[in-house]
């Protein structure tokens, strides 16, 4: 990375990325930045990818007023160069980066403390049970009263009966989606939640998404798959202050109360006792990897608070919510709007368990449905469903293993 001086108070930020792969043929150079295109398909057939990365990169660079080029020698590799103009507002240094980083770490540690809100009432709306299960598990530690709804219609019924302190509302739902549900809420005062903050849950975390949702009337938005720390930040920000309390992590208290314990243990007895838990931990991790070889276990456990029993519960829910039948129905009838909703759900739930490859393929089908690229869907729907079926079979077998 470097820069060149531009006109007046501008500089040209220059970013070069070099790879030593197979390179690109001259005849394929004009295809590199096209949607859903992967050059030299024969040689790259074993490499996962949807052909969207470079197209998205080109669009982002051009939105910032820049340009991106590629030079390549087939058989040796390629060099991608992005040049982005930047306005110089102030030439003074920004300050000590180390100090800023330490302040950030300190702030992150403070936010890791458990948030308690036993007097709060929270509503989570999502048509996918697995998403509701994950949200309930995250919110359980807050001691708040949590209700769930599986559709926009059910949400509208519940807000007439109960006053909530915050509502989390999924965007992509069949029949009445999140935006339509919010509009119905705002068009009526015949409910108890006229001023309740409504946070949209969405996997559409793209440039301009936040502004779009704010214009629709949402208070804020939360990307899916939901991450615990981001969910807690929304609660800190929008729950009434008198309902929120913060509790120090129990681990910190334990560490403070026993600072000299290691010195009181004899070396001979300490070694076997410390070795056994490490062996057990390694056994558990290997066991999960053996049972579910297609999953990124670290990713899945991260979304499940590193709780193995909850991870297995989520995997079981994923299997029970087999979407192949409904996806095949929408595909055969060419009901592309509903097809987009269900393939969108497959994209996010697959990430929850660490099925990243399937999630990427579902994402490509979702974007194709959104762009009315039905040729791409017809070309890739069957192979994605086969991949989905193979994964479900693997998960079923893994769940039966102990």
C-alpha positions, -999 to +999 in steps of 0.1 A: +000+000+000+012+035-008+000+068-022+008+095-047+002+132-046-028+143-066-042+177-075-047+203-048-055+188-014-058+153-027-038+121-026-042+089-046-043+059-023-028+030-041-034-006-031-017-035-048-026-072-043-003-098-059-010-135-061+011-164-075-018-184-088-024-197-123-029-162-137-054-151-163-054-157-200-055-126-222-088-138-237-104-138-202-092-104-190-125-087-200-145-112-179-126-108-146-149-082-131-183-096-143-209-109-119-210-147-113-181-153-136-151-175-128-124-177-155-107-209-164-135-229-149-119-262-158-088-256-137-107-239-109-135-264-105-122-276-071-120-241-057-150-227-039-163-193-049-193-176-066-176-151-089-188-121-070-157-109-051-140-089-079-173-075-092-182-062-057-147-048-053-148-030-086-182-014-077-170-003-043-138+012-057-158+031-084-183+043-058-154+060-041-143+076-074-114+053-080-105+026-105-091-009-104-070-027-130-053-061-134-022-072-150-014-109-154+009-135-169-008-168-174+009-195-154+027-171-130+001-149-113-017-116-113-014-081-098-046-062-089-042-024-084-068-001-069-063+037-070-087+057-048-086+095-045-087+109-010-092+144+002-066+157+027-086+175+054-056+180+077-020+170+072-013+168+109-006+133+123-036+115+138-018+108+171-003+079+189-020+048+174-008+026+204-027+048+229-058+048+207-056+010+204-052+005+242-083+027+248-102+006+223-092-026+241-102-012+275-135-001+260-141-036+246-133-052+279-158-030+297-185-040+271-177-077+278-193-074+312-226-091+316-257-069+309-286-075+333-321-062+326-345-084+347-373-058+344-371-054+306-395-070+281-381-079+247-398-092+215-379-110+188-396-116+155-382-141+129-398-168+108-368-192+113-369-211+146-331-215+146-326-177+146-351-174+175-333-201+194-299-183+191-314-150+201-332-165+232-299-181+243-280-148+240-307-129+259-312-155+286-282-141+305-298-107+307-327-121+329-351-101+307-386-114+298-382-125+261-412-132+238-409-145+202-430-143+171-427-163+140-443-139+115-452-102+109-489-110+116-481-126+149-460-096+158-489-072+152-511-093+174-486-094+203-479-057+203-516-051+209-514-072+241-480-063+255-458-033+260-421-040+250-390-020+258-373-031+225-384-051+194-360-070+171-378-075+138-364-097+109-365-081+075-368-111+051-399-131+060-425-147+038-460-131+033-455-099+055-418-090+057-402-068+083-406-035+064-443-042+058-448-051+094-432-019+106-453+002+082-484-015+097-472-007+132-466+030+122-499+033+104-519+024+135-520+036+171-541+007+182-513-010+201-490-004+231-457+001+213-460+034+194-427+047+208-409+013+212-374+011+195-376-014+166-343-029+155-343-046+121-325-080+118-309-084+084-283-102+065-282-074+040-253-056+056-242-038+025-233-002+017-263+021+022-284-005+041-284+014+074-296+045+057-324+026+039-337+010+071-336+043+090-356+059+062-382+032+066-385+041+103-364+015+120-344+027+150-313+008+140-302-024+123-284-055+135-266-077+110-273-115+108-260-139+119-264-121+152-233-117+173-237-116+211-216-085+216-235-066+189-269-076+204-258-065+239-247-032+225-281-026+211-296-033+245-272-009+262-281+018+237-319+015+235-332+000+268-342+026+294-313+032+317-332+023+349-337-012+335-301-019+328-274-031+352-238-043+344-222-072+363-185-079+364-175-112+348-172-140+374-139-151+360-123-118+369-134-120+405-120-155+408-087-144+394-085-115+418-093-136+448-066-163+441-035-145+428-010-167+446-026-201+442-001-215+417+028-210+441+011-233+468+010-264+445+038-288+444+053-293+409+048-331+410+011-329+416+004-298+394+015-314+362-010-343+360-039-322+371-032-295+345-027-320+317-060-338+321-083-308+313-061-299+283-065-335+270-102-334+276-106-301+258-086-314+228-108-346+228-140-325+227-127-304+198-115-334+178-148-351+185-168-323+170-145-321+140-148-358+134-186-357+137-190-327+114-160-326+090-177-301+066-183-275+093-160-247+105-163-257+142-146-226+155-171-204+136-201-224+147-190-225+183-183-187+182-220-181+173-231-205+201-211-188+229-185-216+228-212-239+244-209-274+229-243-285+241-260-255+226-240-259+194-254-294+191-289-281+198-285-256+170-272-282+146-302-304+155-326-275+148-309-268+115-315-304+105-351-303+116-357-271+095-349-289+063-358-263+036-353-285+005-390-292+000-401-255+002-371-244-020-379-270-046-416-259-046-407-222-051-382-231-077-406-253-097-434-227-096-408-199-103-421-180-073-388-160-072-398-136-044-405-164-019-375-184-033-353-154-024-367-153+012-361-190+018-326-192+002-318-160+022-327-179+054-305-209+043-276-185+038-277-171+074-286-203+093-257-221+075-233-196+088-245-201+124-233-237+123-201-230+103-213-243+069-196-214+052-193-230+017-230-237+015-238-202+029-218-187+000-236-207-026-270-198-011-259-161-011-251-163-048-286-178-055-302-151-033-284-123-052-294-139-085-330-140-075-328-103-064-313-094-098-337-115-118-308-136-131-329-167-135-304-183-158-279-185-130-305-200-106-315-227-132-278-235-136-269-237-100-300-246-079-298-283-084-261-286-074-266-264-043-296-285-032-274-316-036-247-300-015-274-291+011-287-327+011-252-341+016-246-317+045-279-326+062-270-363+059-236-356+075-252-337+103-277-364+110-249-390+112-228-367+134-257-361+158-261-398+163-224-402+173-214-397+209 
